[in-house]
Amino acid sequence: MQYQIIEAKSLEEIQQVFQIRIEVFVDEQKCLPSEEFDELDAEARHFLLFVEGAPAATGRFRKTDKGIKIERIATLSKYRGKKLATYIIQHIIKVAKEQFPEINNFYLHSQQTVMPLYASLGFKPYGNTFMEADIVHQAMECVF
C-alpha cells in the first residue's frame, strides 16, 4: 500500500480534511458539527494522508501552554486497520519536533476505544475519564 502525507494548506486540501472529519465524527459518531469544527482549526497545522491518491486520514496539531496537542485524528472506515492513524501521528510528532525543538511534551484527548493505539506510540493516560461530544475520553501524554 502506497501512502503520502502532506500538510493541508490549500482550500481544496482543507476541504478534504474537513470531509474526512465530517464522515468520521459527524456522520459515524454523531458529533455535532458545532463541536467538531472550532476556532482552533485556523491556528492548527492540518495533515492529510492519501492512499494511492485518495484522501484517507487526517489529523492536526497545535502548540499550547502544556506542549503540543494532537487532535482530530480520523481515518475513513474503508481504510481502517492499515495503521494509517499511526503513520499520521508519527508524522505529526516529527513535524512538531522540527518546528518546536524546545518542546518535548505531547498530549491528546483519546476516545477510550482507541487508547491502545496511542499507548502503542508511547502515550500514557493521566487524570480521570471525561465526556467530550458525548463520547468517553481519556487525556494521554508522552515525552519525546
Chimera marker file (.cmm) of the C-alpha trace (Angstrom):
<marker_set name="trace">
<marker id="1" x="0.000" y="0.000" z="0.000" r="1" g="1" b="0" radius="0.5"/>
<marker id="2" x="1.422" y="3.341" z="-1.024" r="1" g="1" b="0" radius="0.5"/>
<marker id="3" x="0.606" y="6.371" z="1.032" r="1" g="1" b="0" radius="0.5"/>
<marker id="4" x="1.655" y="10.011" z="1.127" r="1" g="1" b="0" radius="0.5"/>
<marker id="5" x="1.221" y="12.601" z="3.886" r="1" g="1" b="0" radius="0.5"/>
<marker id="6" x="1.036" y="16.302" z="3.128" r="1" g="1" b="0" radius="0.5"/>
<marker id="7" x="0.343" y="19.385" z="5.162" r="1" g="1" b="0" radius="0.5"/>
<marker id="8" x="-3.089" y="20.609" z="4.098" r="1" g="1" b="0" radius="0.5"/>
<marker id="9" x="-2.767" y="24.267" z="3.156" r="1" g="1" b="0" radius="0.5"/>
<marker id="10" x="-4.873" y="24.978" z="0.075" r="1" g="1" b="0" radius="0.5"/>
<marker id="11" x="-8.627" y="25.428" z="0.266" r="1" g="1" b="0" radius="0.5"/>
<marker id="12" x="-9.111" y="22.127" z="-1.565" r="1" g="1" b="0" radius="0.5"/>
<marker id="13" x="-6.836" y="20.264" z="0.870" r="1" g="1" b="0" radius="0.5"/>
<marker id="14" x="-8.549" y="21.777" z="3.921" r="1" g="1" b="0" radius="0.5"/>
<marker id="15" x="-11.919" y="20.792" z="2.435" r="1" g="1" b="0" radius="0.5"/>
<marker id="16" x="-10.626" y="17.207" z="2.110" r="1" g="1" b="0" radius="0.5"/>
<marker id="17" x="-9.539" y="17.289" z="5.777" r="1" g="1" b="0" radius="0.5"/>
<marker id="18" x="-12.969" y="18.563" z="6.821" r="1" g="1" b="0" radius="0.5"/>
<marker id="19" x="-14.754" y="15.974" z="4.670" r="1" g="1" b="0" radius="0.5"/>
<marker id="20" x="-12.925" y="13.130" z="6.427" r="1" g="1" b="0" radius="0.5"/>
<marker id="21" x="-13.806" y="14.642" z="9.810" r="1" g="1" b="0" radius="0.5"/>
<marker id="22" x="-17.458" y="15.017" z="8.776" r="1" g="1" b="0" radius="0.5"/>
<marker id="23" x="-17.656" y="11.377" z="7.688" r="1" g="1" b="0" radius="0.5"/>
<marker id="24" x="-15.930" y="10.030" z="10.808" r="1" g="1" b="0" radius="0.5"/>
<marker id="25" x="-17.009" y="12.334" z="13.615" r="1" g="1" b="0" radius="0.5"/>
<marker id="26" x="-20.316" y="13.842" z="12.447" r="1" g="1" b="0" radius="0.5"/>
<marker id="27" x="-21.838" y="11.051" z="10.323" r="1" g="1" b="0" radius="0.5"/>
<marker id="28" x="-20.461" y="7.930" z="12.070" r="1" g="1" b="0" radius="0.5"/>
<marker id="29" x="-20.048" y="9.117" z="15.655" r="1" g="1" b="0" radius="0.5"/>
<marker id="30" x="-22.949" y="11.593" z="15.643" r="1" g="1" b="0" radius="0.5"/>
<marker id="31" x="-20.914" y="14.548" z="16.947" r="1" g="1" b="0" radius="0.5"/>
<marker id="32" x="-22.467" y="17.931" z="16.362" r="1" g="1" b="0" radius="0.5"/>
<marker id="33" x="-20.728" y="19.929" z="13.622" r="1" g="1" b="0" radius="0.5"/>
<marker id="34" x="-20.510" y="22.793" z="16.129" r="1" g="1" b="0" radius="0.5"/>
<marker id="35" x="-18.429" y="20.533" z="18.392" r="1" g="1" b="0" radius="0.5"/>
<marker id="36" x="-16.255" y="19.143" z="15.613" r="1" g="1" b="0" radius="0.5"/>
<marker id="37" x="-15.279" y="22.413" z="13.966" r="1" g="1" b="0" radius="0.5"/>
<marker id="38" x="-13.861" y="25.194" z="16.103" r="1" g="1" b="0" radius="0.5"/>
<marker id="39" x="-11.844" y="28.392" z="16.001" r="1" g="1" b="0" radius="0.5"/>
<marker id="40" x="-8.715" y="26.315" z="16.640" r="1" g="1" b="0" radius="0.5"/>
<marker id="41" x="-8.886" y="24.981" z="13.080" r="1" g="1" b="0" radius="0.5"/>
<marker id="42" x="-7.492" y="28.350" z="11.981" r="1" g="1" b="0" radius="0.5"/>
<marker id="43" x="-4.373" y="28.088" z="14.171" r="1" g="1" b="0" radius="0.5"/>
<marker id="44" x="-3.701" y="24.345" z="13.924" r="1" g="1" b="0" radius="0.5"/>
<marker id="45" x="-1.498" y="22.663" z="11.324" r="1" g="1" b="0" radius="0.5"/>
<marker id="46" x="-3.535" y="20.066" z="9.424" r="1" g="1" b="0" radius="0.5"/>
<marker id="47" x="-2.245" y="16.930" z="7.732" r="1" g="1" b="0" radius="0.5"/>
<marker id="48" x="-3.787" y="14.711" z="5.108" r="1" g="1" b="0" radius="0.5"/>
<marker id="49" x="-2.819" y="11.137" z="4.322" r="1" g="1" b="0" radius="0.5"/>
<marker id="50" x="-3.530" y="9.814" z="0.833" r="1" g="1" b="0" radius="0.5"/>
<marker id="51" x="-3.681" y="6.152" z="-0.169" r="1" g="1" b="0" radius="0.5"/>
<marker id="52" x="-2.996" y="5.752" z="-3.878" r="1" g="1" b="0" radius="0.5"/>
<marker id="53" x="-4.040" y="9.368" z="-4.431" r="1" g="1" b="0" radius="0.5"/>
<marker id="54" x="-7.277" y="9.245" z="-2.416" r="1" g="1" b="0" radius="0.5"/>
<marker id="55" x="-7.720" y="11.143" z="0.884" r="1" g="1" b="0" radius="0.5"/>
<marker id="56" x="-7.902" y="8.522" z="3.657" r="1" g="1" b="0" radius="0.5"/>
<marker id="57" x="-6.904" y="10.009" z="7.045" r="1" g="1" b="0" radius="0.5"/>
<marker id="58" x="-6.236" y="13.293" z="8.752" r="1" g="1" b="0" radius="0.5"/>
<marker id="59" x="-5.010" y="14.903" z="11.943" r="1" g="1" b="0" radius="0.5"/>
<marker id="60" x="-3.932" y="18.253" z="13.311" r="1" g="1" b="0" radius="0.5"/>
<marker id="61" x="-1.659" y="19.662" z="15.982" r="1" g="1" b="0" radius="0.5"/>
<marker id="62" x="-1.152" y="22.943" z="17.721" r="1" g="1" b="0" radius="0.5"/>
<marker id="63" x="1.171" y="24.404" z="20.310" r="1" g="1" b="0" radius="0.5"/>
<marker id="64" x="-0.378" y="25.168" z="23.698" r="1" g="1" b="0" radius="0.5"/>
<marker id="65" x="0.895" y="26.203" z="27.122" r="1" g="1" b="0" radius="0.5"/>
<marker id="66" x="1.143" y="22.488" z="28.007" r="1" g="1" b="0" radius="0.5"/>
<marker id="67" x="3.081" y="21.413" z="24.919" r="1" g="1" b="0" radius="0.5"/>
<marker id="68" x="1.963" y="20.025" z="21.575" r="1" g="1" b="0" radius="0.5"/>
<marker id="69" x="-1.645" y="18.895" z="21.412" r="1" g="1" b="0" radius="0.5"/>
<marker id="70" x="-2.514" y="16.278" z="18.790" r="1" g="1" b="0" radius="0.5"/>
<marker id="71" x="-6.132" y="16.410" z="17.727" r="1" g="1" b="0" radius="0.5"/>
<marker id="72" x="-8.784" y="15.249" z="15.283" r="1" g="1" b="0" radius="0.5"/>
<marker id="73" x="-7.097" y="12.036" z="14.187" r="1" g="1" b="0" radius="0.5"/>
<marker id="74" x="-9.563" y="10.399" z="11.798" r="1" g="1" b="0" radius="0.5"/>
<marker id="75" x="-9.389" y="7.576" z="9.261" r="1" g="1" b="0" radius="0.5"/>
<marker id="76" x="-12.158" y="6.806" z="6.792" r="1" g="1" b="0" radius="0.5"/>
<marker id="77" x="-13.820" y="3.478" z="7.594" r="1" g="1" b="0" radius="0.5"/>
<marker id="78" x="-12.684" y="1.675" z="4.430" r="1" g="1" b="0" radius="0.5"/>
<marker id="79" x="-9.033" y="2.400" z="5.305" r="1" g="1" b="0" radius="0.5"/>
<marker id="80" x="-9.087" y="1.355" z="8.970" r="1" g="1" b="0" radius="0.5"/>
<marker id="81" x="-6.853" y="-1.429" z="10.206" r="1" g="1" b="0" radius="0.5"/>
<marker id="82" x="-3.973" y="-0.396" z="7.936" r="1" g="1" b="0" radius="0.5"/>
<marker id="83" x="-2.018" y="1.655" z="10.526" r="1" g="1" b="0" radius="0.5"/>
<marker id="84" x="-2.803" y="4.955" z="8.804" r="1" g="1" b="0" radius="0.5"/>
<marker id="85" x="-3.544" y="6.685" z="12.112" r="1" g="1" b="0" radius="0.5"/>
<marker id="86" x="-0.155" y="5.516" z="13.387" r="1" g="1" b="0" radius="0.5"/>
<marker id="87" x="1.569" y="6.922" z="10.295" r="1" g="1" b="0" radius="0.5"/>
<marker id="88" x="-0.126" y="10.304" z="10.546" r="1" g="1" b="0" radius="0.5"/>
<marker id="89" x="0.525" y="10.603" z="14.305" r="1" g="1" b="0" radius="0.5"/>
<marker id="90" x="4.202" y="9.745" z="13.813" r="1" g="1" b="0" radius="0.5"/>
<marker id="91" x="4.382" y="12.335" z="11.029" r="1" g="1" b="0" radius="0.5"/>
<marker id="92" x="2.722" y="14.990" z="13.213" r="1" g="1" b="0" radius="0.5"/>
<marker id="93" x="5.197" y="14.297" z="16.028" r="1" g="1" b="0" radius="0.5"/>
<marker id="94" x="8.138" y="14.566" z="13.619" r="1" g="1" b="0" radius="0.5"/>
<marker id="95" x="6.925" y="17.859" z="12.115" r="1" g="1" b="0" radius="0.5"/>
<marker id="96" x="6.074" y="19.338" z="15.525" r="1" g="1" b="0" radius="0.5"/>
<marker id="97" x="9.516" y="18.429" z="16.884" r="1" g="1" b="0" radius="0.5"/>
<marker id="98" x="11.135" y="20.103" z="13.856" r="1" g="1" b="0" radius="0.5"/>
<marker id="99" x="9.064" y="23.273" z="14.294" r="1" g="1" b="0" radius="0.5"/>
<marker id="100" x="9.304" y="23.373" z="18.113" r="1" g="1" b="0" radius="0.5"/>
<marker id="101" x="12.542" y="21.565" z="19.091" r="1" g="1" b="0" radius="0.5"/>
<marker id="102" x="12.351" y="23.054" z="22.590" r="1" g="1" b="0" radius="0.5"/>
<marker id="103" x="9.015" y="21.297" z="23.297" r="1" g="1" b="0" radius="0.5"/>
<marker id="104" x="9.041" y="17.621" z="24.178" r="1" g="1" b="0" radius="0.5"/>
<marker id="105" x="5.629" y="17.185" z="25.839" r="1" g="1" b="0" radius="0.5"/>
<marker id="106" x="2.910" y="15.859" z="23.545" r="1" g="1" b="0" radius="0.5"/>
<marker id="107" x="-0.630" y="15.238" z="24.708" r="1" g="1" b="0" radius="0.5"/>
<marker id="108" x="-4.104" y="14.436" z="23.392" r="1" g="1" b="0" radius="0.5"/>
<marker id="109" x="-7.643" y="13.523" z="24.359" r="1" g="1" b="0" radius="0.5"/>
<marker id="110" x="-8.196" y="9.948" z="23.235" r="1" g="1" b="0" radius="0.5"/>
<marker id="111" x="-11.555" y="8.324" z="22.759" r="1" g="1" b="0" radius="0.5"/>
<marker id="112" x="-11.484" y="5.462" z="25.234" r="1" g="1" b="0" radius="0.5"/>
<marker id="113" x="-11.901" y="2.885" z="22.453" r="1" g="1" b="0" radius="0.5"/>
<marker id="114" x="-8.687" y="3.940" z="20.675" r="1" g="1" b="0" radius="0.5"/>
<marker id="115" x="-6.437" y="4.302" z="23.719" r="1" g="1" b="0" radius="0.5"/>
<marker id="116" x="-4.448" y="1.171" z="22.705" r="1" g="1" b="0" radius="0.5"/>
<marker id="117" x="-3.372" y="2.957" z="19.506" r="1" g="1" b="0" radius="0.5"/>
<marker id="118" x="-1.903" y="5.875" z="21.451" r="1" g="1" b="0" radius="0.5"/>
<marker id="119" x="-0.441" y="3.573" z="24.112" r="1" g="1" b="0" radius="0.5"/>
<marker id="120" x="1.407" y="1.699" z="21.336" r="1" g="1" b="0" radius="0.5"/>
<marker id="121" x="3.040" y="5.027" z="20.425" r="1" g="1" b="0" radius="0.5"/>
<marker id="122" x="4.176" y="5.698" z="23.999" r="1" g="1" b="0" radius="0.5"/>
<marker id="123" x="1.283" y="7.795" z="25.315" r="1" g="1" b="0" radius="0.5"/>
<marker id="124" x="0.227" y="7.203" z="28.914" r="1" g="1" b="0" radius="0.5"/>
<marker id="125" x="-3.145" y="8.092" z="30.465" r="1" g="1" b="0" radius="0.5"/>
<marker id="126" x="-3.437" y="10.728" z="33.180" r="1" g="1" b="0" radius="0.5"/>
<marker id="127" x="-6.375" y="12.044" z="35.169" r="1" g="1" b="0" radius="0.5"/>
<marker id="128" x="-9.919" y="10.751" z="35.054" r="1" g="1" b="0" radius="0.5"/>
<marker id="129" x="-12.001" y="9.929" z="32.017" r="1" g="1" b="0" radius="0.5"/>
<marker id="130" x="-14.341" y="12.658" z="30.827" r="1" g="1" b="0" radius="0.5"/>
<marker id="131" x="-17.083" y="13.222" z="28.296" r="1" g="1" b="0" radius="0.5"/>
<marker id="132" x="-16.372" y="15.148" z="25.123" r="1" g="1" b="0" radius="0.5"/>
<marker id="133" x="-19.016" y="15.267" z="22.374" r="1" g="1" b="0" radius="0.5"/>
<marker id="134" x="-20.959" y="12.558" z="24.277" r="1" g="1" b="0" radius="0.5"/>
<marker id="135" x="-18.003" y="10.142" z="23.949" r="1" g="1" b="0" radius="0.5"/>
<marker id="136" x="-15.823" y="8.914" z="26.838" r="1" g="1" b="0" radius="0.5"/>
<marker id="137" x="-12.291" y="10.322" z="26.527" r="1" g="1" b="0" radius="0.5"/>
<marker id="138" x="-9.023" y="9.940" z="28.402" r="1" g="1" b="0" radius="0.5"/>
<marker id="139" x="-6.222" y="12.501" z="28.483" r="1" g="1" b="0" radius="0.5"/>
<marker id="140" x="-2.894" y="10.941" z="27.477" r="1" g="1" b="0" radius="0.5"/>
<marker id="141" x="0.619" y="12.315" z="27.203" r="1" g="1" b="0" radius="0.5"/>
<marker id="142" x="4.121" y="11.383" z="26.130" r="1" g="1" b="0" radius="0.5"/>
<marker id="143" x="7.543" y="12.976" z="26.334" r="1" g="1" b="0" radius="0.5"/>
<marker id="144" x="9.606" y="12.626" z="23.147" r="1" g="1" b="0" radius="0.5"/>
<link id1="1" id2="2" r="1" g="1" b="0" radius="0.2"/>
<link id1="2" id2="3" r="1" g="1" b="0" radius="0.2"/>
<link id1="3" id2="4" r="1" g="1" b="0" radius="0.2"/>
<link id1="4" id2="5" r="1" g="1" b="0" radius="0.2"/>
<link id1="5" id2="6" r="1" g="1" b="0" radius="0.2"/>
<link id1="6" id2="7" r="1" g="1" b="0" radius="0.2"/>
<link id1="7" id2="8" r="1" g="1" b="0" radius="0.2"/>
<link id1="8" id2="9" r="1" g="1" b="0" radius="0.2"/>
<link id1="9" id2="10" r="1" g="1" b="0" radius="0.2"/>
<link id1="10" id2="11" r="1" g="1" b="0" radius="0.2"/>
<link id1="11" id2="12" r="1" g="1" b="0" radius="0.2"/>
<link id1="12" id2="13" r="1" g="1" b="0" radius="0.2"/>
<link id1="13" id2="14" r="1" g="1" b="0" radius="0.2"/>
<link id1="14" id2="15" r="1" g="1" b="0" radius="0.2"/>
<link id1="15" id2="16" r="1" g="1" b="0" radius="0.2"/>
<link id1="16" id2="17" r="1" g="1" b="0" radius="0.2"/>
<link id1="17" id2="18" r="1" g="1" b="0" radius="0.2"/>
<link id1="18" id2="19" r="1" g="1" b="0" radius="0.2"/>
<link id1="19" id2="20" r="1" g="1" b="0" radius="0.2"/>
<link id1="20" id2="21" r="1" g="1" b="0" radius="0.2"/>
<link id1="21" id2="22" r="1" g="1" b="0" radius="0.2"/>
<link id1="22" id2="23" r="1" g="1" b="0" radius="0.2"/>
<link id1="23" id2="24" r="1" g="1" b="0" radius="0.2"/>
<link id1="24" id2="25" r="1" g="1" b="0" radius="0.2"/>
<link id1="25" id2="26" r="1" g="1" b="0" radius="0.2"/>
<link id1="26" id2="27" r="1" g="1" b="0" radius="0.2"/>
<link id1="27" id2="28" r="1" g="1" b="0" radius="0.2"/>
<link id1="28" id2="29" r="1" g="1" b="0" radius="0.2"/>
<link id1="29" id2="30" r="1" g="1" b="0" radius="0.2"/>
<link id1="30" id2="31" r="1" g="1" b="0" radius="0.2"/>
<link id1="31" id2="32" r="1" g="1" b="0" radius="0.2"/>
<link id1="32" id2="33" r="1" g="1" b="0" radius="0.2"/>
<link id1="33" id2="34" r="1" g="1" b="0" radius="0.2"/>
<link id1="34" id2="35" r="1" g="1" b="0" radius="0.2"/>
<link id1="35" id2="36" r="1" g="1" b="0" radius="0.2"/>
<link id1="36" id2="37" r="1" g="1" b="0" radius="0.2"/>
<link id1="37" id2="38" r="1" g="1" b="0" radius="0.2"/>
<link id1="38" id2="39" r="1" g="1" b="0" radius="0.2"/>
<link id1="39" id2="40" r="1" g="1" b="0" radius="0.2"/>
<link id1="40" id2="41" r="1" g="1" b="0" radius="0.2"/>
<link id1="41" id2="42" r="1" g="1" b="0" radius="0.2"/>
<link id1="42" id2="43" r="1" g="1" b="0" radius="0.2"/>
<link id1="43" id2="44" r="1" g="1" b="0" radius="0.2"/>
<link id1="44" id2="45" r="1" g="1" b="0" radius="0.2"/>
<link id1="45" id2="46" r="1" g="1" b="0" radius="0.2"/>
<link id1="46" id2="47" r="1" g="1" b="0" radius="0.2"/>
<link id1="47" id2="48" r="1" g="1" b="0" radius="0.2"/>
<link id1="48" id2="49" r="1" g="1" b="0" radius="0.2"/>
<link id1="49" id2="50" r="1" g="1" b="0" radius="0.2"/>
<link id1="50" id2="51" r="1" g="1" b="0" radius="0.2"/>
<link id1="51" id2="52" r="1" g="1" b="0" radius="0.2"/>
<link id1="52" id2="53" r="1" g="1" b="0" radius="0.2"/>
<link id1="53" id2="54" r="1" g="1" b="0" radius="0.2"/>
<link id1="54" id2="55" r="1" g="1" b="0" radius="0.2"/>
<link id1="55" id2="56" r="1" g="1" b="0" radius="0.2"/>
<link id1="56" id2="57" r="1" g="1" b="0" radius="0.2"/>
<link id1="57" id2="58" r="1" g="1" b="0" radius="0.2"/>
<link id1="58" id2="59" r="1" g="1" b="0" radius="0.2"/>
<link id1="59" id2="60" r="1" g="1" b="0" radius="0.2"/>
<link id1="60" id2="61" r="1" g="1" b="0" radius="0.2"/>
<link id1="61" id2="62" r="1" g="1" b="0" radius="0.2"/>
<link id1="62" id2="63" r="1" g="1" b="0" radius="0.2"/>
<link id1="63" id2="64" r="1" g="1" b="0" radius="0.2"/>
<link id1="64" id2="65" r="1" g="1" b="0" radius="0.2"/>
<link id1="65" id2="66" r="1" g="1" b="0" radius="0.2"/>
<link id1="66" id2="67" r="1" g="1" b="0" radius="0.2"/>
<link id1="67" id2="68" r="1" g="1" b="0" radius="0.2"/>
<link id1="68" id2="69" r="1" g="1" b="0" radius="0.2"/>
<link id1="69" id2="70" r="1" g="1" b="0" radius="0.2"/>
<link id1="70" id2="71" r="1" g="1" b="0" radius="0.2"/>
<link id1="71" id2="72" r="1" g="1" b="0" radius="0.2"/>
<link id1="72" id2="73" r="1" g="1" b="0" radius="0.2"/>
<link id1="73" id2="74" r="1" g="1" b="0" radius="0.2"/>
<link id1="74" id2="75" r="1" g="1" b="0" radius="0.2"/>
<link id1="75" id2="76" r="1" g="1" b="0" radius="0.2"/>
<link id1="76" id2="77" r="1" g="1" b="0" radius="0.2"/>
<link id1="77" id2="78" r="1" g="1" b="0" radius="0.2"/>
<link id1="78" id2="79" r="1" g="1" b="0" radius="0.2"/>
<link id1="79" id2="80" r="1" g="1" b="0" radius="0.2"/>
<link id1="80" id2="81" r="1" g="1" b="0" radius="0.2"/>
<link id1="81" id2="82" r="1" g="1" b="0" radius="0.2"/>
<link id1="82" id2="83" r="1" g="1" b="0" radius="0.2"/>
<link id1="83" id2="84" r="1" g="1" b="0" radius="0.2"/>
<link id1="84" id2="85" r="1" g="1" b="0" radius="0.2"/>
<link id1="85" id2="86" r="1" g="1" b="0" radius="0.2"/>
<link id1="86" id2="87" r="1" g="1" b="0" radius="0.2"/>
<link id1="87" id2="88" r="1" g="1" b="0" radius="0.2"/>
<link id1="88" id2="89" r="1" g="1" b="0" radius="0.2"/>
<link id1="89" id2="90" r="1" g="1" b="0" radius="0.2"/>
<link id1="90" id2="91" r="1" g="1" b="0" radius="0.2"/>
<link id1="91" id2="92" r="1" g="1" b="0" radius="0.2"/>
<link id1="92" id2="93" r="1" g="1" b="0" radius="0.2"/>
<link id1="93" id2="94" r="1" g="1" b="0" radius="0.2"/>
<link id1="94" id2="95" r="1" g="1" b="0" radius="0.2"/>
<link id1="95" id2="96" r="1" g="1" b="0" radius="0.2"/>
<link id1="96" id2="97" r="1" g="1" b="0" radius="0.2"/>
<link id1="97" id2="98" r="1" g="1" b="0" radius="0.2"/>
<link id1="98" id2="99" r="1" g="1" b="0" radius="0.2"/>
<link id1="99" id2="100" r="1" g="1" b="0" radius="0.2"/>
<link id1="100" id2="101" r="1" g="1" b="0" radius="0.2"/>
<link id1="101" id2="102" r="1" g="1" b="0" radius="0.2"/>
<link id1="102" id2="103" r="1" g="1" b="0" radius="0.2"/>
<link id1="103" id2="104" r="1" g="1" b="0" radius="0.2"/>
<link id1="104" id2="105" r="1" g="1" b="0" radius="0.2"/>
<link id1="105" id2="106" r="1" g="1" b="0" radius="0.2"/>
<link id1="106" id2="107" r="1" g="1" b="0" radius="0.2"/>
<link id1="107" id2="108" r="1" g="1" b="0" radius="0.2"/>
<link id1="108" id2="109" r="1" g="1" b="0" radius="0.2"/>
<link id1="109" id2="110" r="1" g="1" b="0" radius="0.2"/>
<link id1="110" id2="111" r="1" g="1" b="0" radius="0.2"/>
<link id1="111" id2="112" r="1" g="1" b="0" radius="0.2"/>
<link id1="112" id2="113" r="1" g="1" b="0" radius="0.2"/>
<link id1="113" id2="114" r="1" g="1" b="0" radius="0.2"/>
<link id1="114" id2="115" r="1" g="1" b="0" radius="0.2"/>
<link id1="115" id2="116" r="1" g="1" b="0" radius="0.2"/>
<link id1="116" id2="117" r="1" g="1" b="0" radius="0.2"/>
<link id1="117" id2="118" r="1" g="1" b="0" radius="0.2"/>
<link id1="118" id2="119" r="1" g="1" b="0" radius="0.2"/>
<link id1="119" id2="120" r="1" g="1" b="0" radius="0.2"/>
<link id1="120" id2="121" r="1" g="1" b="0" radius="0.2"/>
<link id1="121" id2="122" r="1" g="1" b="0" radius="0.2"/>
<link id1="122" id2="123" r="1" g="1" b="0" radius="0.2"/>
<link id1="123" id2="124" r="1" g="1" b="0" radius="0.2"/>
<link id1="124" id2="125" r="1" g="1" b="0" radius="0.2"/>
<link id1="125" id2="126" r="1" g="1" b="0" radius="0.2"/>
<link id1="126" id2="127" r="1" g="1" b="0" radius="0.2"/>
<link id1="127" id2="128" r="1" g="1" b="0" radius="0.2"/>
<link id1="128" id2="129" r="1" g="1" b="0" radius="0.2"/>
<link id1="129" id2="130" r="1" g="1" b="0" radius="0.2"/>
<link id1="130" id2="131" r="1" g="1" b="0" radius="0.2"/>
<link id1="131" id2="132" r="1" g="1" b="0" radius="0.2"/>
<link id1="132" id2="133" r="1" g="1" b="0" radius="0.2"/>
<link id1="133" id2="134" r="1" g="1" b="0" radius="0.2"/>
<link id1="134" id2="135" r="1" g="1" b="0" radius="0.2"/>
<link id1="135" id2="136" r="1" g="1" b="0" radius="0.2"/>
<link id1="136" id2="137" r="1" g="1" b="0" radius="0.2"/>
<link id1="137" id2="138" r="1" g="1" b="0" radius="0.2"/>
<link id1="138" id2="139" r="1" g="1" b="0" radius="0.2"/>
<link id1="139" id2="140" r="1" g="1" b="0" radius="0.2"/>
<link id1="140" id2="141" r="1" g="1" b="0" radius="0.2"/>
<link id1="141" id2="142" r="1" g="1" b="0" radius="0.2"/>
<link id1="142" id2="143" r="1" g="1" b="0" radius="0.2"/>
<link id1="143" id2="144" r="1" g="1" b="0" radius="0.2"/>
</marker_set>
